Amino acid sequence: REHALAWKLKQSPRLGRLWVDPGANAGLRALGTPCPQSLEPRNRFHLERFLEREDVRLVVVGPEALLEQGLVDDLHKPPHRLVFGPSRAGARLEWDKAWCKQLLRAANVPTAEGRTFNHQQLDAALHYVRSRTDPVVVKASGLCAGKGVVVCDTPAQAEAAVRSMLEKRLHGDAGLHVVIEERLRGQEISVLALVDGGTIWMLDACQDHKQVGEGDTGPNTGGMGAYCPTPLATEAVLRTVEREVMVPTVDALRREGIEFRGVLYAGLMLTHGGPKVLEFNTRFGDPETQALMMRWKGDLLDALWRTAAGTLDGADIAFTEGSSCCVVVCAEGYPGTPRTGDVIEGIGLAEASAGASERVVCFQAGTRASEGGGVVTAGGRVLAVTATAPDLQRARDAATNAAGHIRFPGAFLRRDIGMRVLRAPATA
């Protein structure tokens, strides 16, 4: 995500100097200058001194943890310096799923029926699970890097998920509260919108693939791939999402005294009764961002600045024709403890593999630069190989084939990204 955002910002004619986090991956470091100060809360004073000294005018926040830590509240100093992203109060939609659920109910936003339990209510949570006649989903209320959701087929699985979070503290403080809700059926889509407090600008809808295994099997991850746009998001669906989800949520936040500015990301299930909210994120999604940035038409920096400044109504936002598809190459052990430190080969070959009407970019995530000038693995999701093409089938084929050029021990990927809506068999 951060590499994709920086890649697009680098193309802006308005960009001066691009600074990146000192702990940035190898791809980000190749695009910008590492900032001498980290973004951690304990370093805020020195970071702000650095921003003042270098006359940094815009700070773009990628990951959700920094929003929960209040980075925007600390650094947003309009009109001289703006920060793209919501305040900590606005980001609560993501870092406190229990609170979000209450807000959605009060605003009559369609969402799954369910209840919230804390770590002192283990018995009540287990009783609730046993009393259900239909499958449930168990969610840690806090931030878990996309791994805090367990989709259960049986009561036994649900009980195990509840115990792992409330009793065994699998996710630490993030799992002190759990949301247990009905398991919705249908196709899932991601709808992202830029919001400047009043104006809501819907972006092209995507479809993410969360589970680690092909055919949507195995545990949830932070995302194994995505494509954009999805044909599931018809004009009628998008208008419904805008009218019944985005607008009432922004209005509900305003009633709470929160002016939301940043990305409002709705994870939605398309049920027989219409779109229903699975969750909200308050930043660009990963890997949806990679697919979106490849098709973004125009100046991203201008759009982000206007969002932070409250002048989004004057933005010029559009997407190129065709489709984009992102395939994530992961390290052995992911979504558990990944193997790291292996040399990555084939990035150049992957990007050069595109056909005449295609384009391939390998966005980096869990990587770092080695002392010898190469790139080595440093996380679970290592690369997001992203392709654009005139249609989804060709974009999917181009991304999957390009990802096949990536080499490091234990590397794996899903070869069925996009196949939920494509009839052709997956390409090997």
N, C-alpha and C positions, 0 to 999 in steps of 0.2 A: 504493500500500500504506500508506504512512505517513499520508496524508490519511484513508483509510478507518479505520485504527486510531484516529486522533485523533477522528474523527467519532463513533465508537462509544463511546470513553472519555468523551467530552463528555456523553454521556447518563447516565453513572453518578451515582447520588445520593451516592456516597462521594467523588466528585472534589472536590478543593479548587481549586488553581490549576493550569492546564495550561500548561506551558512547552514551546516547540518550538525546534528547531535554528535558529540565526540565519540559516542559508542555506536555510530552508524555502521551499517554493513558496507561491504566493499563497493557495491553499486552506487550507493549514496555518496560515499567518499570520493568516488570518481567524478561526480557531478558538481560537488560543492566543496567549500572549505570547512573543515571540522571546527566547530566552536570550541574555544578553550574552556568553557564552563558547561557543566552538565545541567540537565533540566530537572534534577531531583529537588524535592521541596527544601531540603536542608541547604541548598545552594542558591536559593532565590535572590538573596541580596547581591551576591557576586554576579549572578546571571543578569540581573537588571542593570547593574553598573556596566557590564559588557555591552548590553543592548543600547544603552545611552551613548557610550563611547563610540560605537560603530554606527550610530544613527540608524538602527534597524527599524523599519517602518511597519513591517508585517511579520507576525509569527504565525505559522500554520501548524496546528496540532494534529498529529495523526492518530496515536494510540489512545484508547479509552482511559487507561490508568492515570495519565496526566490530567485528564479532565476531572476525574474523581478527586485528584489531589489539589484541584483549584488553581491550576496553572493560568487559566484565562483570567480569573479574578485578580491574581497577583500582577500580571504583566500588561493587561489591557489598559492603555492610557490614551484615550482618544482626545483630540484628533491626531496627535503626533504619532502614536504607535497603536496599531490595532492588532488584535489576536483573533484568528479565525477559529471558532469553536464556541460552544456554550459555556456559561458559568457552571460552577459546581452544582448549583441548584437545578439548572436545566439538564445537566448530565445525569441527574438522579433517575431520570427515565431509564437509563441503562444500568447504573451501578446499584440500584435498589428495585429489583423486580416486584417486590411486594408492594412498595409504594406506588409503582407504575400501575399495577393491577387495580389498586384503589382509585387512582386518578381516572383510568379508563372507564371503570364502572360508573363513577360519578358523572362522566361526560357522555355516557351512553355510546361509547365507542365499541363496536362489535369485537369481542374477544372470547377466548375459551373460558368456560365456567370452571371455577376452582376455588381453593382455599389456601391460606397461608398459615404456617406453623413455625414456631421458634424452637431452639434447642432444648427448651424446658418442656416441650409438648410432644415428646417422642411418642408416648403411648397414644395420645389423641391422633397424631398423624398416622400411626399404624392402623388404628381403628378406622380412620377415614378411608384408607386404602382398601382395607378388607371389606368395607361396606359398599364399595363401588362395584357395579356389575359390568362396567365397560373399562377398557384399558386407559391408563393415565400417563401423563408426562410429569416427571419430577425435575424441578429446576432449583439450583442454588440461587438465592436472591442476589448475591453479589457478583463481582467480575471474576470469571474463571477462564479467560482466554478461549472462549468458545467450547469449553469442555465441561460445563456445569449443567448440561441438560441430558437427562436419561429418558429415552422413549421406551416405554415398557409394554410388553405384550401380555404379561401375566401378573397377578397380584404378588407372586413371589419375587418377581423382578422389581416391582415397585417397592416392596418392603425392604429389599436389599439396598435399593438406591436411597431410600429414606434413612436407613441405619448408617449407610456409608457417610452421609452428609451430617446428620444431626448427632449421631452417636460416636462415629469414628473420626469425625471432623476431616473428611477427605479434602475439602476445599478450604480448611481453616475458617477464618472469620467470614469469608464469603458465603459459607454454607450454614451460618448460624440461624438463618431463616430459609425455609424452602417453600416454594409454591408448587402445589399439587393440583394439576388441572386435567380436564378431559383431553383425550387424544383426538385431535381434529384429523379428518381425512380429506385428501385432495392434493393438488399440486401446490408447492410452495414457491413464492416469488419474493424478490427484494425490491422495494420501491424506495428510492432515495430522493430527498428534496432539499434544496437550499432554502433556508428560512432566515429572514433578517429581522424577525420580531413581528412583522406584519405580512410582508410578501412571502408567498410560498411558490417556489419554482420547481416543479416536478422534473426529474431527470428520467432518461430512458430506463425502463424496468429491466432487471436482471433475474437470472435464476442461479442460485448457489447450490453446491453439492456438498453437504456437511459430513456425511458418513465416510469412514476411511476406505471401505471396500466397494468394489464395483457392484452394480445392482443395488446400491444404497444399503449395504450391509456393514455390520461392525459398529464400533462406538463413534460418537460425534467427534469432530475435529474443529479447528478454526476455519475450515473450508478447503476442499480438495480441488475446486475449480468453479468457474462460473462462465456464463455467456450473456451477451447483450446485443440487441434487445430480445426479450422473450415474446413469442407470439401469444403466450397465455395472457399477457397484459393488453387486452384489447382496449380500444378507446373507451368503451362503456365501463370496463373494469377500472381503468385509471380515473375516470370521472367519479366513480363510486368511492374509490380510495381517497380521492381529494376531498369529497363532500362529507364522507362518513368517518374518515380516520384522521387525515392531516389537519383539516381546519378545526374540528372540535378539540383535537389534542392541543394545538397551539393556543386556542381560546381558553382551554382548561388551565394551561400553564400560566397564561396571563392573569386568570382569576386568582392564581396562587401567588401573584406578584412576580412572576418569572417572565422576562422578555427573552425568548429563545432565539439565539443567533448561531447558525452553524448548519450542520447536516442533521436532518431528521430522517432516520432510516427505519422503515417499517418492514419487519419480516412478517409476511402474510400467508395464510393458508386460503386457497380458493376452494371454499366448501360449497355444497349445494345451496346453502343459505346465503351465499355471497362471501366476499373477502372478510377474514377475521384476523385480528392481530395476534401473532405468536409472541413477538417481543419488539421492543424498540431499542435501537442503538442511536447514539448521539454523535457519531463521527462517520467518516467514509468507511464502508465495509471492505473487508479483505477476504476473498479476492475480487469482489465486484468492482473495486476501484480500478484494478488493472484493465478490466474489460471496458470500463467507462472512459478511462483516460486515452485509450487507443483510438476511440472514436470521437473524443471531445474536439469540437470545432471552434476555434477562437482562442481568446486569451483567458486562461484559467486564473491567472493572477488578478485580473480585473474583476472576475466573478467573485473570487474569495474576498477581495478587498471590499467590494460593494456589499457583500453579505455581512461582513463585520461592521461596516459603517452604517448599515441600515438604508442603503440606497439600491437594493437589488432590483427594483422595478426598472432601472435604467440599464440593466445588463443585457448583453447580447450572447445568449447561450444556445448552441445547436450541436447536433451530432452528425457525423458523416453517414452516408448511406452504407448499406451492407451490415455485416455482423462481426462481432469479436468474440473470441473464446479463449479462456485462460485455463491452463492445465498446471496444477501444482506438483512439483517434484519434491518428494519428502525423503527424509533420512530414516534409516532403519531404526525401529523402536518407536516411532511416532504413531499415535498421539501420546504414548507413554514417554519414557526417558529416551531421547534420540542419541544415536551415535554421532559424534562430532569430530572435527579435526581432519577429515578426509579431503584430499585434493579434488577439485571439481574440474572436469574436462568437458569440452564440447560446446561451450557457450557460443563461441564464434560460429561453429558449424550449424548450431541450431538457428541462429539469427540469419545465416546465409542460405538456409534451406527453403525460404519462401519462394513461391512461384511469382509469375509476372504480375498477377493481380492481387498478391498477398503481401503482408508485412508481418514480421515476427520480431518481438522484443522479449528478452529474458530479464524480467524484473527480479531483483535479488531481495531475499528476506533473511533467512538464517545463514548468512555468510560473513566471512571476514577476510581481509587481505593477509596473505602469508608474507613472511620475511623475504621470500624469493620473488615476490611480485605476482604470485598466482592468487587463486581464490580457493578457500577451504570452507567446509561446512561448519556451521556454528549454531545450529538450531534444528527444529523439527521440520518446518516448512522451509525448504531451502531456496527454490526458484519458482517463479510463476511465469511459465512460458506462455506468452499471449500473442495471438495472431488475429489479423483482420483479413476479411475476404468479402466478395460480393454477397455471399449467403452463409448461413450457419453451417451447413454441411462442409463447405470448403474451409471455413474458419476452424471448425473442429478438427478436420483432417490435418490442416497445416500445423495447428498447435500440438496435436498429439504426435505427429511425425517429427516435428522439431524437438519435442521433449525426449524423443527416443535417442537423440544425439548426446544428451547429457549423461555423463559417466562419473560415478563415484560409488564406492562399495556400499551395497545395501539400498541404493536408490530405488524408489518405487513411485508409481503414479496411478491414477485412475484413467482408463482409456475409454470411458463411456460418458465423459462430460458432454452434455447437450443431448444425449440419446433419449431422454424422457420425451422429447418432442420430435425426434427424428425417427423415421421408420427404418432407415438403412442400418445394417449391422455395424457395430463399432469397428474401427480400423485397428488392426494389430500394430 
